[in-house]
């Protein structure tokens, strides 16, 4: 980083990814700060800058040497598990007297990171806060690949909640043989496919083979609405708000029916009696809806939303992209699989390839799609412009 780039960052002020420190604080304080960056999106700490005003004070040679050594020690000894940091020194004046120590902290892959008091910290704006909510802690474990939401047991479920016919049909599709032909009884088959664990349904089992998934997990539905106009606060509808329910294959089928019945079909040199071509690529809609259902964050107790406006379609799934994955990485076949069991079931029940290229194919079919990984709101938003009517 050069001096101009550094001064631009300082002039912007403290943010969720930039922290100022005039001097080295107490070890507990700086360890909590580094934990917060590691548990969130990563960031930088600038030593030699006043945290209230952004005034550049600079550090002496001796301070830089000591702070660099201390930071390395705190990163490995005061944080559990230990983290690795990088440091850099930049002079911000012509005579080189005002030197800033920059400490780079990456978003961690072994979350949650804790200080020596076993407290877990995350960033909130330019400040940090202690994590006390169980659901938020679970999401950190999920991001650190210690927990798979789709393999968790669902409280107050049993084998009685399984739709036998659905599971038996699925089993035949995957193995080209019945459960009995494979030498298993029904309960054994549920266990080997991770539908049943400790006599309870897993979340993946409930969502694919449950008798009534939303009776047990009501938030895992798909909310649909078609507005008159372009405002989410509008009160006039072409199609009133509705909650789609059922298994994931049901949600996919009914979600596509909603989209196809509420979008226009356009004639492009077809026969007059032909239904016409959907105004937005159907293949693109398929890829996006499958992506939302299979890869959403199921530790967030929130529905998928499909909203149709006069000028656009929005499909919003709970949860940002996992493990610091960017939109660019996701587009070019670098999948980080959040729900591996859902992926396995989808391969045999949905139009899903499993190669992690669904968003790329959607953009090939519909190049004007906008993808927004809303990190602060923790949701993934797909916006598809609708063509103007002539």
The 8 nearest C-alpha neighbors of each residue, nearest first, counted from 0:
[[1, 4, 5, 2, 89, 87, 3, 88],
 [0, 2, 4, 3, 5, 89, 90, 91],
 [1, 3, 91, 5, 4, 6, 89, 90],
 [4, 2, 6, 5, 1, 7, 91, 0],
 [5, 3, 7, 1, 2, 6, 0, 8],
 [4, 6, 2, 8, 7, 3, 1, 9],
 [7, 5, 9, 3, 8, 4, 10, 2],
 [8, 6, 10, 4, 5, 9, 3, 11],
 [7, 9, 5, 11, 6, 10, 4, 12],
 [10, 8, 6, 12, 11, 7, 53, 5],
 [9, 11, 7, 12, 8, 6, 53, 5],
 [12, 10, 8, 9, 7, 13, 14, 6],
 [13, 11, 9, 10, 14, 53, 8, 17],
 [12, 14, 17, 18, 125, 19, 11, 15],
 [13, 15, 125, 17, 16, 124, 12, 18],
 [14, 16, 125, 124, 17, 122, 123, 126],
 [15, 17, 42, 14, 43, 41, 18, 40],
 [18, 16, 14, 43, 13, 42, 15, 44],
 [17, 19, 44, 13, 45, 43, 20, 14],
 [20, 18, 50, 45, 48, 44, 49, 46],
 [21, 19, 46, 22, 50, 48, 49, 45],
 [20, 22, 47, 49, 48, 46, 50, 19],
 [23, 21, 20, 24, 46, 47, 48, 58],
 [22, 24, 66, 20, 25, 21, 46, 29],
 [25, 23, 22, 29, 28, 26, 20, 27],
 [24, 26, 28, 27, 29, 23, 30, 22],
 [27, 25, 29, 28, 30, 24, 73, 77],
 [28, 26, 30, 25, 29, 31, 114, 77],
 [27, 29, 31, 25, 26, 30, 24, 32],
 [28, 30, 32, 26, 31, 27, 24, 33],
 [31, 29, 33, 27, 32, 28, 26, 77],
 [32, 30, 34, 28, 29, 33, 114, 35],
 [33, 31, 29, 35, 30, 34, 28, 36],
 [32, 34, 30, 36, 35, 31, 37, 29],
 [35, 33, 31, 37, 32, 36, 112, 120],
 [34, 36, 121, 120, 32, 122, 38, 33],
 [35, 37, 41, 33, 39, 38, 34, 42],
 [38, 36, 106, 107, 34, 41, 35, 39],
 [39, 37, 35, 36, 121, 34, 110, 111],
 [38, 40, 36, 37, 121, 41, 106, 35],
 [41, 39, 106, 36, 42, 37, 38, 323],
 [40, 42, 106, 105, 36, 37, 104, 39],
 [41, 43, 16, 104, 17, 36, 103, 105],
 [42, 44, 103, 17, 102, 104, 16, 18],
 [43, 45, 18, 102, 19, 101, 17, 46],
 [44, 46, 101, 19, 100, 20, 18, 48],
 [47, 45, 20, 100, 21, 48, 99, 19],
 [46, 48, 57, 21, 56, 99, 58, 20],
 [49, 47, 55, 21, 19, 20, 56, 54],
 [50, 48, 21, 53, 54, 51, 52, 20],
 [49, 51, 19, 20, 53, 52, 48, 21],
 [52, 50, 49, 53, 54, 19, 13, 48],
 [51, 53, 54, 49, 50, 12, 48, 55],
 [52, 54, 49, 48, 50, 51, 9, 55],
 [55, 53, 49, 52, 48, 56, 50, 51],
 [54, 56, 48, 57, 47, 53, 49, 97],
 [57, 55, 47, 48, 54, 97, 58, 49],
 [56, 58, 47, 97, 98, 99, 55, 48],
 [59, 57, 47, 98, 62, 63, 99, 97],
 [58, 60, 62, 61, 63, 57, 98, 96],
 [59, 61, 63, 62, 64, 58, 98, 65],
 [60, 62, 64, 59, 63, 65, 58, 66],
 [63, 61, 59, 65, 64, 60, 66, 58],
 [62, 64, 60, 66, 61, 65, 67, 58],
 [63, 65, 61, 67, 62, 66, 60, 68],
 [64, 66, 62, 68, 67, 63, 69, 61],
 [67, 65, 69, 63, 68, 64, 62, 70],
 [66, 68, 70, 64, 65, 69, 63, 71],
 [67, 69, 65, 71, 66, 70, 64, 72],
 [68, 70, 66, 72, 71, 67, 65, 73],
 [71, 69, 73, 67, 72, 68, 66, 74],
 [70, 72, 74, 68, 69, 73, 67, 75],
 [71, 73, 69, 70, 74, 75, 76, 68],
 [74, 72, 77, 76, 70, 75, 71, 69],
 [75, 73, 71, 82, 72, 81, 78, 76],
 [74, 76, 81, 73, 72, 82, 78, 77],
 [75, 77, 73, 72, 78, 74, 81, 79],
 [78, 76, 73, 115, 114, 74, 30, 75],
 [77, 79, 114, 81, 113, 80, 76, 74],
 [80, 78, 81, 113, 112, 114, 77, 115],
 [79, 81, 78, 112, 82, 113, 109, 75],
 [80, 82, 75, 79, 78, 74, 76, 83],
 [81, 83, 74, 75, 80, 84, 78, 107],
 [82, 84, 74, 81, 85, 75, 104, 71],
 [85, 83, 104, 103, 82, 102, 86, 71],
 [86, 84, 103, 102, 104, 87, 83, 101],
 [85, 87, 102, 101, 103, 84, 100, 88],
 [86, 88, 101, 100, 89, 102, 85, 103],
 [87, 89, 100, 99, 101, 98, 90, 86],
 [90, 88, 99, 98, 91, 2, 87, 100],
 [91, 89, 98, 95, 97, 92, 99, 2],
 [90, 92, 2, 97, 89, 98, 95, 93],
 [93, 91, 95, 94, 90, 97, 96, 2],
 [92, 94, 95, 91, 90, 96, 97, 2],
 [93, 95, 96, 92, 97, 90, 91, 98],
 [96, 94, 90, 92, 93, 97, 98, 91],
 [95, 97, 94, 98, 92, 90, 57, 93],
 [98, 96, 57, 90, 95, 91, 92, 58],
 [97, 99, 90, 57, 58, 89, 96, 91],
 [100, 98, 47, 89, 57, 88, 46, 101],
 [99, 101, 88, 46, 45, 87, 63, 102],
 [102, 100, 45, 87, 86, 44, 88, 99],
 [101, 103, 86, 44, 43, 85, 104, 45],
 [104, 102, 43, 85, 84, 86, 42, 101],
 [105, 103, 84, 41, 42, 43, 102, 36],
 [106, 104, 41, 107, 37, 42, 103, 40],
 [105, 107, 41, 37, 40, 39, 38, 36],
 [106, 108, 37, 109, 105, 110, 38, 41],
 [107, 109, 143, 110, 106, 322, 142, 144],
 [110, 108, 143, 107, 111, 112, 144, 80],
 [111, 109, 143, 112, 139, 140, 108, 38],
 [110, 112, 139, 140, 38, 109, 113, 119],
 [113, 111, 110, 34, 79, 80, 119, 38],
 [114, 112, 119, 117, 79, 118, 78, 34],
 [113, 115, 78, 117, 116, 118, 77, 31],
 [114, 116, 117, 77, 78, 113, 79, 118],
 [115, 117, 114, 118, 113, 27, 119, 77],
 [118, 116, 113, 114, 115, 119, 79, 112],
 [117, 119, 113, 116, 114, 120, 129, 115],
 [120, 118, 113, 130, 129, 112, 117, 111],
 [119, 121, 129, 35, 128, 130, 34, 31],
 [122, 120, 35, 127, 38, 128, 39, 129],
 [123, 121, 127, 35, 126, 15, 39, 124],
 [124, 122, 127, 126, 125, 15, 128, 121],
 [123, 125, 15, 126, 14, 122, 127, 16],
 [124, 126, 14, 15, 13, 123, 127, 122],
 [127, 125, 123, 124, 122, 128, 15, 14],
 [128, 126, 122, 123, 121, 35, 120, 125],
 [129, 127, 120, 121, 122, 130, 123, 126],
 [128, 130, 120, 119, 131, 121, 118, 127],
 [131, 129, 119, 120, 132, 128, 136, 121],
 [130, 132, 129, 133, 136, 135, 119, 134],
 [133, 131, 135, 134, 130, 136, 137, 129],
 [132, 134, 136, 135, 137, 131, 130, 138],
 [135, 133, 137, 136, 132, 138, 298, 299],
 [136, 134, 138, 137, 132, 133, 139, 130],
 [135, 137, 133, 139, 134, 138, 132, 140],
 [136, 138, 140, 134, 135, 139, 141, 133],
 [139, 137, 141, 135, 140, 136, 142, 298],
 [140, 138, 142, 136, 141, 137, 111, 110],
 [139, 141, 143, 137, 145, 138, 142, 146],
 [140, 142, 146, 138, 144, 139, 143, 145],
 [143, 141, 139, 144, 140, 322, 138, 321],
 [142, 144, 110, 109, 140, 108, 141, 145],
 [145, 143, 141, 142, 146, 140, 147, 109],
 [146, 144, 140, 143, 141, 147, 142, 109],
 [145, 147, 141, 144, 140, 148, 137, 143],
 [148, 146, 149, 150, 141, 338, 151, 145],
 [149, 147, 151, 150, 146, 297, 298, 338],
 [148, 150, 203, 202, 147, 151, 338, 340],
 [151, 149, 201, 148, 147, 202, 203, 152],
 [152, 150, 201, 148, 149, 202, 153, 147],
 [153, 151, 201, 200, 199, 202, 154, 150],
 [154, 152, 201, 200, 202, 156, 199, 151],
 [153, 155, 156, 152, 199, 200, 157, 215],
 [154, 156, 153, 157, 199, 215, 200, 152],
 [157, 155, 199, 154, 200, 153, 160, 158],
 [158, 156, 199, 159, 160, 198, 200, 155],
 [157, 159, 160, 161, 198, 199, 200, 156],
 [158, 160, 157, 161, 156, 162, 210, 163],
 [161, 159, 158, 210, 209, 157, 156, 162],
 [162, 160, 209, 159, 158, 210, 208, 163],
 [161, 163, 210, 165, 208, 209, 164, 166],
 [164, 162, 166, 165, 161, 167, 208, 185],
 [163, 165, 167, 166, 162, 168, 169, 161],
 [166, 164, 168, 162, 163, 167, 208, 169],
 [165, 167, 169, 163, 168, 164, 208, 170],
 [166, 168, 170, 164, 169, 165, 163, 171],
 [169, 167, 171, 165, 166, 170, 164, 172],
 [168, 170, 166, 172, 167, 171, 165, 173],
 [171, 169, 167, 173, 172, 168, 174, 166],
 [170, 172, 175, 176, 168, 177, 174, 169],
 [173, 171, 169, 170, 175, 174, 168, 347],
 [172, 174, 170, 171, 175, 169, 347, 176],
 [173, 175, 176, 171, 172, 170, 177, 181],
 [176, 174, 171, 172, 173, 177, 170, 169],
 [177, 175, 171, 174, 180, 178, 181, 170],
 [176, 178, 180, 171, 179, 181, 170, 175],
 [177, 179, 181, 180, 183, 184, 182, 188],
 [180, 178, 182, 181, 177, 183, 184, 176],
 [181, 179, 177, 182, 178, 176, 183, 175],
 [180, 182, 178, 179, 183, 177, 176, 174],
 [183, 181, 179, 180, 178, 184, 177, 188],
 [184, 182, 179, 178, 181, 187, 188, 185],
 [183, 185, 187, 186, 188, 179, 178, 182],
 [184, 186, 188, 187, 189, 183, 178, 179],
 [187, 185, 189, 188, 184, 190, 158, 195],
 [186, 188, 190, 184, 189, 185, 183, 191],
 [187, 189, 185, 191, 186, 190, 183, 192],
 [190, 188, 194, 186, 195, 192, 187, 191],
 [189, 191, 195, 193, 187, 192, 188, 194],
 [190, 192, 188, 193, 189, 187, 194, 195],
 [191, 193, 189, 190, 194, 188, 195, 204],
 [194, 192, 190, 195, 191, 189, 196, 201],
 [193, 195, 204, 189, 201, 192, 200, 190],
 [196, 194, 200, 190, 189, 193, 199, 201],
 [195, 197, 198, 199, 190, 200, 201, 152],
 [196, 198, 199, 195, 152, 200, 190, 157],
 [199, 197, 196, 157, 195, 158, 200, 156],
 [200, 198, 157, 156, 196, 195, 197, 152],
 [201, 199, 195, 194, 152, 153, 204, 156],
 [200, 202, 152, 204, 151, 150, 203, 194],
 [201, 203, 149, 205, 204, 151, 153, 150],
 [204, 202, 149, 206, 201, 205, 341, 207],
 [205, 203, 194, 201, 202, 207, 208, 206],
 [204, 206, 209, 202, 208, 203, 207, 212],
 [207, 205, 246, 203, 204, 212, 247, 209],
 [208, 206, 246, 204, 205, 247, 209, 203],
 [207, 209, 205, 204, 162, 161, 166, 165],
 [210, 208, 205, 161, 212, 211, 162, 160],
 [209, 211, 162, 160, 161, 212, 208, 205],
 [212, 210, 209, 214, 213, 245, 215, 160],
 [213, 211, 209, 214, 215, 206, 205, 216],
 [214, 212, 217, 216, 215, 211, 219, 244],
 [213, 215, 212, 211, 217, 216, 210, 244],
 [214, 216, 213, 212, 217, 211, 156, 155],
 [215, 217, 213, 218, 219, 214, 212, 220],
 [218, 216, 213, 219, 214, 215, 220, 212],
 [219, 217, 301, 302, 220, 216, 300, 213],
 [220, 218, 302, 217, 216, 213, 301, 221],
 [219, 221, 302, 244, 218, 243, 242, 222],
 [222, 220, 303, 243, 302, 242, 304, 223],
 [221, 223, 242, 304, 241, 305, 303, 243],
 [224, 222, 305, 241, 240, 306, 304, 242],
 [223, 225, 240, 306, 239, 238, 226, 307],
 [226, 224, 307, 238, 237, 236, 306, 308],
 [227, 225, 236, 308, 237, 228, 307, 235],
 [226, 228, 236, 235, 237, 309, 308, 225],
 [227, 229, 309, 226, 308, 230, 233, 310],
 [228, 230, 308, 309, 310, 231, 227, 226],
 [231, 229, 232, 233, 228, 308, 226, 227],
 [230, 232, 233, 229, 226, 308, 306, 234],
 [231, 233, 230, 234, 229, 226, 235, 228],
 [234, 232, 230, 231, 235, 226, 228, 227],
 [233, 235, 236, 232, 226, 227, 231, 230],
 [236, 234, 227, 233, 226, 237, 228, 239],
 [237, 235, 226, 227, 238, 239, 225, 234],
 [236, 238, 225, 226, 227, 239, 235, 261],
 [237, 239, 225, 236, 224, 240, 226, 261],
 [238, 240, 236, 224, 241, 237, 225, 226],
 [241, 239, 224, 223, 238, 222, 242, 225],
 [240, 242, 223, 222, 239, 243, 224, 221],
 [243, 241, 222, 221, 244, 220, 223, 240],
 [242, 244, 221, 220, 222, 250, 241, 253],
 [245, 243, 220, 250, 242, 213, 221, 246],
 [244, 246, 249, 250, 212, 211, 247, 213],
 [245, 247, 207, 249, 206, 248, 250, 212],
 [246, 248, 250, 249, 207, 206, 251, 245],
 [249, 247, 251, 250, 246, 252, 349, 348],
 [250, 248, 246, 252, 245, 247, 251, 253],
 [251, 249, 247, 253, 248, 252, 254, 245],
 [250, 252, 248, 254, 249, 253, 247, 255],
 [251, 253, 249, 255, 254, 250, 248, 256],
 [254, 252, 256, 250, 255, 251, 249, 257],
 [253, 255, 251, 257, 256, 252, 250, 258],
 [254, 256, 258, 252, 253, 257, 259, 251],
 [257, 255, 253, 259, 254, 258, 260, 252],
 [258, 256, 254, 260, 255, 259, 261, 253],
 [257, 259, 255, 261, 256, 260, 262, 254],
 [260, 258, 256, 262, 261, 257, 255, 277],
 [259, 261, 257, 258, 262, 256, 263, 255],
 [262, 260, 258, 259, 257, 263, 225, 238],
 [263, 261, 259, 260, 258, 264, 278, 277],
 [262, 264, 278, 277, 265, 261, 259, 260],
 [265, 263, 277, 275, 276, 278, 262, 274],
 [266, 264, 275, 276, 278, 277, 263, 267],
 [265, 267, 275, 269, 268, 276, 264, 274],
 [268, 266, 269, 265, 275, 276, 270, 264],
 [267, 269, 266, 270, 271, 275, 265, 273],
 [270, 268, 267, 266, 273, 271, 275, 272],
 [269, 271, 273, 272, 268, 266, 275, 274],
 [272, 270, 273, 269, 266, 274, 268, 275],
 [271, 273, 270, 274, 269, 275, 266, 268],
 [272, 274, 270, 275, 271, 269, 266, 276],
 [275, 273, 272, 264, 276, 266, 271, 265],
 [276, 274, 266, 265, 264, 273, 277, 269],
 [277, 275, 264, 265, 278, 266, 274, 267],
 [276, 278, 264, 279, 263, 265, 280, 275],
 [277, 279, 263, 264, 265, 276, 280, 262],
 [280, 278, 277, 281, 385, 365, 284, 283],
 [281, 279, 283, 282, 365, 364, 277, 284],
 [280, 282, 284, 283, 279, 285, 277, 259],
 [281, 283, 285, 280, 284, 286, 361, 364],
 [282, 284, 361, 286, 280, 281, 285, 364],
 [283, 285, 281, 287, 282, 286, 288, 280],
 [286, 284, 282, 288, 283, 287, 289, 281],
 [287, 285, 283, 289, 357, 284, 288, 361],
 [288, 286, 290, 284, 289, 285, 291, 283],
 [287, 289, 291, 285, 290, 286, 284, 292],
 [288, 290, 292, 286, 291, 287, 293, 285],
 [289, 291, 287, 288, 293, 294, 292, 286],
 [290, 292, 288, 289, 316, 295, 294, 293],
 [293, 291, 289, 290, 294, 295, 288, 247],
 [292, 294, 290, 291, 295, 289, 341, 342],
 [295, 293, 290, 291, 292, 337, 338, 296],
 [296, 294, 291, 317, 316, 318, 293, 292],
 [295, 297, 318, 298, 317, 299, 294, 337],
 [298, 296, 299, 295, 148, 300, 149, 317],
 [299, 297, 296, 300, 148, 138, 134, 137],
 [300, 298, 297, 301, 296, 317, 318, 134],
 [299, 301, 218, 298, 297, 302, 219, 317],
 [300, 302, 218, 299, 317, 219, 303, 297],
 [303, 301, 219, 218, 220, 221, 304, 222],
 [302, 304, 316, 221, 315, 222, 317, 220],
 [305, 303, 222, 315, 221, 314, 223, 302],
 [306, 304, 314, 223, 313, 222, 315, 224],
 [307, 305, 313, 224, 312, 225, 223, 304],
 [306, 308, 225, 312, 226, 311, 224, 313],
 [309, 307, 229, 226, 311, 310, 228, 312],
 [308, 310, 228, 229, 311, 227, 307, 226],
 [309, 311, 385, 308, 384, 229, 386, 387],
 [312, 310, 384, 385, 308, 383, 309, 307],
 [311, 313, 307, 383, 382, 306, 308, 384],
 [314, 312, 382, 306, 381, 305, 315, 307],
 [313, 315, 305, 381, 304, 380, 306, 316],
 [316, 314, 380, 304, 379, 303, 313, 381],
 [315, 317, 303, 379, 291, 295, 378, 318],
 [318, 316, 378, 295, 296, 301, 379, 303],
 [317, 319, 378, 377, 296, 295, 379, 316],
 [318, 320, 378, 377, 379, 374, 372, 373],
 [319, 321, 324, 372, 318, 323, 322, 325],
 [322, 320, 324, 323, 319, 142, 335, 337],
 [321, 323, 324, 142, 108, 320, 335, 143],
 [324, 322, 321, 325, 320, 40, 106, 108],
 [325, 323, 322, 320, 321, 328, 329, 326],
 [324, 326, 328, 327, 329, 323, 320, 372],
 [325, 327, 329, 328, 330, 372, 324, 370],
 [328, 326, 330, 325, 329, 331, 324, 333],
 [329, 327, 325, 330, 333, 331, 326, 324],
 [328, 330, 326, 333, 327, 331, 332, 334],
 [331, 329, 359, 327, 328, 358, 332, 326],
 [332, 330, 328, 329, 333, 359, 327, 356],
 [331, 333, 356, 355, 329, 334, 330, 328],
 [334, 332, 329, 328, 331, 335, 355, 330],
 [335, 333, 355, 332, 329, 336, 328, 354],
 [334, 336, 337, 321, 333, 324, 322, 329],
 [337, 335, 338, 339, 334, 294, 321, 342],
 [336, 338, 294, 339, 335, 321, 147, 296],
 [339, 337, 341, 149, 340, 336, 294, 342],
 [340, 338, 342, 341, 336, 337, 343, 149],
 [341, 339, 343, 342, 338, 203, 344, 149],
 [342, 340, 344, 343, 338, 339, 203, 345],
 [341, 343, 339, 345, 340, 344, 346, 338],
 [344, 342, 340, 346, 341, 345, 339, 347],
 [343, 345, 341, 346, 342, 347, 340, 348],
 [346, 344, 348, 342, 349, 347, 343, 341],
 [345, 347, 343, 351, 344, 348, 349, 342],
 [348, 346, 345, 344, 349, 173, 172, 169],
 [347, 349, 345, 346, 344, 248, 350, 169],
 [348, 350, 345, 351, 346, 347, 248, 289],
 [351, 349, 352, 348, 346, 345, 285, 289],
 [350, 352, 349, 346, 353, 345, 289, 286],
 [353, 351, 354, 346, 350, 355, 357, 356],
 [352, 354, 355, 351, 346, 342, 356, 343],
 [355, 353, 352, 356, 332, 357, 334, 351],
 [356, 354, 332, 334, 353, 357, 333, 329],
 [355, 357, 332, 359, 354, 358, 360, 330],
 [358, 356, 360, 286, 359, 355, 361, 290],
 [359, 357, 361, 360, 356, 330, 362, 286],
 [358, 360, 330, 356, 362, 361, 357, 363],
 [361, 359, 363, 357, 362, 358, 356, 364],
 [360, 362, 283, 358, 364, 359, 363, 286],
 [363, 361, 366, 365, 359, 364, 360, 358],
 [362, 364, 360, 361, 365, 366, 359, 283],
 [363, 365, 361, 362, 283, 280, 366, 360],
 [364, 366, 362, 363, 367, 361, 368, 280],
 [367, 365, 362, 368, 363, 364, 361, 369],
 [366, 368, 365, 369, 383, 384, 362, 382],
 [369, 367, 383, 366, 382, 365, 362, 370],
 [370, 368, 382, 381, 383, 367, 371, 380],
 [371, 369, 381, 380, 368, 382, 372, 326],
 [370, 372, 380, 373, 379, 381, 369, 326],
 [371, 373, 379, 319, 374, 380, 320, 378],
 [374, 372, 378, 376, 377, 375, 371, 379],
 [373, 375, 377, 376, 319, 372, 378, 320],
 [376, 374, 377, 373, 378, 319, 372, 123],
 [375, 377, 373, 374, 378, 319, 318, 379],
 [378, 376, 319, 318, 374, 375, 373, 317],
 [377, 379, 318, 317, 319, 373, 376, 316],
 [378, 380, 372, 319, 316, 315, 373, 371],
 [379, 381, 315, 371, 314, 370, 378, 372],
 [382, 380, 370, 314, 313, 369, 315, 371],
 [381, 383, 313, 369, 312, 368, 380, 384],
 [382, 384, 368, 312, 311, 369, 385, 313],
 [385, 383, 311, 310, 312, 382, 386, 367],
 [384, 386, 311, 310, 387, 383, 279, 312],
 [387, 385, 388, 384, 278, 310, 279, 311],
 [388, 386, 389, 385, 310, 309, 384, 278],
 [389, 387, 386, 385, 263, 310, 309, 265],
 [388, 387, 386, 265, 385, 263, 266, 278]]
